[in-house]
Amino acid sequence: MIKLEGVASFAAVLEAGSISEAARRLNLSKSVVSERLAELEKAVGANLLRRTTRRLTLTEDGAAFAERAKRILNEVEAAVTDVAERRGSLAGTLRISAPVTFGRMHLGPALYPFVAQHPELELTLDLDDRRVDAATDSYDAVVRHGPLESSRLVAWQLAPSRRLLVASPGYLAQMGIPATLEELKQHRGVYYANRGAADWRLQGPSGIEIVRAHIALRVNNGDMMRDAAEAGVGIALLPTFIVGEAIRRGALAVIEIGFHAEQEAIYIAHPEGRRVSARLRAFAECVRAAIGTPPYWDEWAASPEQG
């Protein structure tokens, strides 16, 4: 008899590209996944995967089986979801990828009550700043900050995202507050390491201006950029969801020179053509409601505490 868990393990191996990675995503041991594959092949009566020391490839029988196996799993999951929705609850799995800083600071606190309210829902939140592929990495959706980069994704905006030039009051007292682009260039800058050249793209009355200050630090983490700015390392251009609270408590000051960064967005995106489940819609609505309109971190940035 063919067991559904074996079919699920087979599909996971195809998506992950290896048994070890499939085991990690399924939260199982490698030996368990291997046993399930062996049982499936015995039940089917054919070898589905060709194993070499470097990779796994589908046999001819495996390729024929794979297409129907995926449809079977999708139908089973849809049936489970439909039953749960009829009972007014959310059930099944939901796998989301999100940036580290946004996930830790804002996504987690928004979702803890959501998870508690839906005990039949199994949510996996994978925090990673790399640009994952929602389709090939088997995510139901990705939460991202910035421009939408893939035409294969359908995106829903969760919130607008403003970016501000900020520095510590101590740094500005020592180095002076820049009032023009030329003065800004004379300062030290804290930059995001994965965005190519150490430049700030600022928009003003005459259009886009590219500004480069003296590079003091490059790092691929928004938390560390904010902390460096607070420590007086230099000026940073950061979204308000990272620096709003620091501005409110007076640890960072906003630098106004008549130019501003282009507005970006925080969005959730799913692969084009994929059925949007009720649990994914509920996830998005939960996050959007928790963020508010305007986002609560923009209100923090606009209302520094009086010391």
C-alpha positions as CSV (number, residue, x, y, z in Angstrom):
1,M,0.0,0.0,0.0
2,I,1.3,3.5,-0.9
3,K,1.5,5.7,2.1
4,L,0.9,9.5,1.8
5,E,3.9,10.3,3.9
6,G,6.1,8.5,1.4
7,V,4.6,10.6,-1.5
8,A,5.2,13.7,0.6
9,S,8.8,12.8,1.2
10,F,9.3,12.1,-2.5
11,A,7.9,15.5,-3.4
12,A,10.0,17.2,-0.8
13,V,13.2,15.6,-2.1
14,L,12.3,16.8,-5.6
15,E,11.8,20.4,-4.4
16,A,14.9,20.4,-2.2
17,G,17.3,18.6,-4.5
18,S,18.6,16.3,-1.9
19,I,17.5,13.9,0.9
20,S,19.4,15.8,3.6
21,E,17.8,19.2,2.6
22,A,14.3,17.6,2.3
23,A,14.8,16.1,5.8
24,R,15.7,19.5,7.2
25,R,12.6,21.1,5.7
26,L,10.3,18.3,6.9
27,N,12.0,18.3,10.3
28,L,12.8,14.6,10.0
29,S,16.0,12.6,10.2
30,K,17.7,11.8,6.9
31,S,17.3,8.1,7.6
32,V,13.5,8.4,8.0
33,V,13.2,10.2,4.7
34,S,15.4,7.5,3.0
35,E,13.2,4.7,4.5
36,R,10.0,6.4,3.3
37,L,11.4,6.7,-0.2
38,A,12.5,3.0,-0.2
39,E,9.0,2.0,1.0
40,L,7.4,4.1,-1.7
41,E,9.5,2.6,-4.5
42,K,8.7,-0.9,-3.2
43,A,5.0,-0.1,-3.2
44,V,5.1,1.4,-6.7
45,G,7.3,-1.5,-8.0
46,A,9.9,0.8,-9.7
47,N,12.9,2.9,-8.9
48,L,11.8,6.6,-8.9
49,L,15.1,8.2,-8.2
50,R,18.6,7.6,-9.6
51,R,21.1,8.1,-6.8
52,T,24.7,9.1,-7.5
53,T,27.4,10.5,-5.2
54,R,26.7,14.0,-6.4
55,R,23.0,14.3,-6.9
56,L,19.6,12.7,-7.3
57,T,17.8,12.5,-10.6
58,L,14.4,11.2,-11.7
59,T,14.1,7.9,-13.5
60,E,11.7,7.7,-16.4
61,D,9.2,6.1,-14.0
62,G,9.9,8.7,-11.4
63,A,9.2,11.6,-13.8
64,A,5.8,10.1,-14.7
65,F,5.0,9.5,-11.0
66,A,6.2,12.9,-9.9
67,E,3.6,14.9,-11.8
68,R,0.7,13.0,-10.4
69,A,2.2,12.9,-6.9
70,K,2.3,16.7,-6.7
71,R,-1.3,16.9,-7.8
72,I,-2.4,14.3,-5.2
73,L,-0.6,16.2,-2.4
74,N,-2.2,19.5,-3.5
75,E,-5.6,17.9,-3.5
76,V,-5.2,16.4,-0.1
77,E,-4.0,19.6,1.4
78,A,-6.9,21.5,-0.3
79,A,-9.3,19.0,1.2
80,V,-7.9,19.4,4.7
81,T,-8.0,23.2,4.3
82,D,-11.6,23.1,3.1
83,V,-12.8,21.0,6.0
84,A,-11.0,23.3,8.5
85,E,-12.5,26.4,6.9
86,R,-16.0,24.9,7.2
87,R,-15.4,24.6,10.9
88,G,-14.2,28.2,11.0
89,S,-10.5,27.4,11.8
90,L,-7.2,27.4,9.9
91,A,-5.3,24.2,9.5
92,G,-2.4,22.8,7.6
93,T,1.1,24.1,7.0
94,L,2.3,27.6,6.1
95,R,5.9,28.3,5.2
96,I,7.0,31.9,5.0
97,S,10.4,33.5,4.3
98,A,11.1,37.0,5.7
99,P,14.1,39.3,6.3
100,V,15.9,38.9,9.6
101,T,15.5,42.4,11.1
102,F,11.8,42.9,10.0
103,G,10.9,39.4,11.2
104,R,12.5,39.8,14.6
105,M,11.3,43.3,15.3
106,H,7.8,43.3,13.8
107,L,6.6,40.1,12.2
108,G,7.1,37.9,15.2
109,P,5.2,40.1,17.7
110,A,2.3,40.4,15.1
111,L,2.1,36.6,14.6
112,Y,2.4,35.2,18.1
113,P,-1.3,35.8,18.9
114,F,-2.2,34.6,15.4
115,V,-0.4,31.2,16.0
116,A,-2.0,30.9,19.5
117,Q,-5.5,31.5,18.0
118,H,-5.1,28.7,15.4
119,P,-3.8,25.6,17.1
120,E,-4.3,23.4,14.0
121,L,-2.0,25.7,11.9
122,E,1.7,24.8,11.6
123,L,3.6,28.0,10.7
124,T,7.2,27.9,9.7
125,L,8.9,31.4,9.7
126,D,12.3,31.3,8.0
127,L,14.3,34.5,8.7
128,D,16.9,35.0,6.0
129,D,18.1,38.2,4.2
130,R,18.9,36.3,1.0
131,R,16.5,36.6,-1.9
132,V,14.9,33.2,-1.9
133,D,12.8,31.8,-4.7
134,A,9.4,31.2,-3.3
135,A,8.6,28.6,-6.0
136,T,11.8,26.5,-6.0
137,D,12.4,26.8,-2.3
138,S,8.9,25.6,-1.5
139,Y,7.7,28.6,0.4
140,D,4.0,29.5,0.4
141,A,5.0,33.2,0.3
142,V,7.9,35.6,1.0
143,V,7.8,38.8,3.0
144,R,10.2,41.3,1.5
145,H,11.3,45.0,1.7
146,G,12.1,47.0,-1.4
147,P,11.2,46.6,-5.1
148,L,9.5,43.4,-6.4
149,E,12.3,41.6,-8.3
150,S,10.5,38.6,-9.9
151,S,7.8,38.7,-12.5
152,R,6.8,35.2,-11.4
153,L,5.5,36.5,-8.1
154,V,2.2,38.1,-7.2
155,A,2.6,40.7,-4.5
156,W,0.3,42.3,-1.9
157,Q,1.6,45.4,-0.1
158,L,1.6,45.2,3.6
159,A,2.8,48.7,4.3
160,P,4.7,51.6,2.6
161,S,8.3,51.9,3.8
162,R,10.1,55.3,4.3
163,R,13.9,55.6,4.6
164,L,15.6,58.4,6.6
165,L,19.1,59.7,6.9
166,V,19.9,59.4,10.6
167,A,22.9,59.9,13.0
168,S,23.4,60.1,16.7
169,P,23.1,63.5,18.4
170,G,26.6,63.0,19.7
171,Y,28.0,62.5,16.1
172,L,26.2,65.5,14.8
173,A,27.3,67.7,17.7
174,Q,30.9,66.7,16.9
175,M,30.8,66.7,13.1
176,G,28.1,69.2,12.4
177,I,24.6,68.8,10.8
178,P,24.8,68.6,7.0
179,A,22.4,71.0,5.3
180,T,23.2,70.3,1.6
181,L,24.3,67.4,-0.5
182,E,27.9,68.7,-0.7
183,E,28.1,68.9,3.1
184,L,26.6,65.4,3.4
185,K,29.4,64.0,1.2
186,Q,31.9,65.2,3.8
187,H,30.5,63.0,6.5
188,R,31.2,59.3,7.4
189,G,28.6,56.8,6.2
190,V,27.3,53.5,7.4
191,Y,26.2,51.4,4.4
192,Y,24.4,48.1,3.6
193,A,27.0,45.8,2.3
194,N,24.8,43.8,-0.2
195,R,23.5,46.8,-2.2
196,G,26.5,47.1,-4.5
197,A,28.3,50.5,-4.4
198,A,28.3,52.5,-1.2
199,D,25.9,55.2,-2.5
200,W,22.7,56.9,-1.4
201,R,20.1,57.6,-4.0
202,L,18.2,60.7,-2.9
203,Q,15.4,62.4,-4.7
204,G,14.9,66.2,-4.8
205,P,13.5,69.0,-6.9
206,S,16.0,68.3,-9.7
207,G,15.6,64.5,-9.7
208,I,17.7,61.7,-8.4
209,E,21.1,62.5,-6.9
210,I,23.8,59.9,-6.1
211,V,25.6,60.8,-2.9
212,R,28.6,59.0,-1.5
213,A,30.0,59.9,1.9
214,H,33.3,58.6,3.3
215,I,32.8,54.9,4.0
216,A,33.1,54.2,7.7
217,L,31.3,50.8,7.8
218,R,29.6,48.3,5.5
219,V,27.5,45.5,7.0
220,N,24.7,43.3,5.7
221,N,22.4,43.7,8.7
222,G,20.0,46.6,9.4
223,D,20.2,46.1,13.2
224,M,24.0,46.6,13.1
225,M,23.7,49.6,10.9
226,R,21.3,51.2,13.3
227,D,23.5,50.3,16.3
228,A,26.6,51.7,14.5
229,A,24.8,55.0,13.8
230,E,23.7,55.1,17.5
231,A,27.3,54.5,18.5
232,G,28.4,57.6,16.5
233,V,30.1,55.7,13.7
234,G,28.4,57.9,11.0
235,I,25.3,58.6,9.1
236,A,23.0,55.8,7.9
237,L,20.1,55.6,5.5
238,L,17.6,53.2,7.0
239,P,13.9,52.4,6.9
240,T,11.7,53.7,9.7
241,F,10.7,50.2,10.7
242,I,14.4,49.8,11.9
243,V,15.1,53.3,13.3
244,G,11.6,54.5,14.4
245,E,12.0,53.5,18.0
246,A,15.5,54.8,18.2
247,I,14.3,58.2,16.9
248,R,11.4,58.2,19.4
249,R,13.8,57.8,22.4
250,G,16.3,60.3,21.0
251,A,19.1,57.9,20.3
252,L,19.0,58.9,16.6
253,A,18.2,62.3,14.9
254,V,16.8,62.7,11.5
255,I,18.9,64.7,9.0
256,E,16.8,67.0,6.7
257,I,18.5,68.4,3.6
258,G,15.6,68.8,1.3
259,F,16.2,65.4,-0.4
260,H,14.6,62.1,0.5
261,A,15.1,58.4,-0.4
262,E,12.7,56.9,-2.8
263,Q,9.8,55.2,-1.0
264,E,9.8,51.4,-1.1
265,A,7.3,48.9,0.2
266,I,7.0,45.9,2.5
267,Y,5.1,43.3,0.7
268,I,4.1,39.6,0.8
269,A,4.4,37.7,-2.5
270,H,3.4,34.2,-3.6
271,P,4.3,32.3,-6.8
272,E,2.1,33.2,-9.8
273,G,-0.6,30.7,-10.6
274,R,-0.5,29.0,-7.1
275,R,-3.8,28.7,-5.3
276,V,-4.0,31.3,-2.4
277,S,-5.1,29.5,0.7
278,A,-7.3,30.9,3.4
279,R,-4.4,30.6,5.9
280,L,-2.1,32.7,3.7
281,R,-4.8,35.4,3.4
282,A,-5.3,35.3,7.1
283,F,-1.6,35.6,7.7
284,A,-1.4,38.7,5.4
285,E,-4.4,40.3,7.0
286,C,-3.0,39.7,10.5
287,V,0.3,41.4,9.6
288,R,-1.4,44.3,7.9
289,A,-3.7,44.9,10.8
290,A,-0.9,44.8,13.3
291,I,1.2,47.3,11.3
292,G,-1.6,49.8,11.0
293,T,-2.2,52.7,8.6
294,P,0.1,54.6,8.8
295,P,2.6,52.1,10.1
296,Y,3.2,52.4,13.8
297,W,6.9,52.8,13.4
298,D,6.3,56.0,11.2
299,E,4.4,57.5,14.1
300,W,7.4,56.6,16.4
301,A,9.7,58.4,14.0
302,A,7.5,61.5,13.9
303,S,7.2,61.8,17.7
304,P,10.5,61.9,19.5
305,E,10.2,61.7,23.3
306,Q,11.0,64.9,25.1
307,G,14.0,64.4,27.5
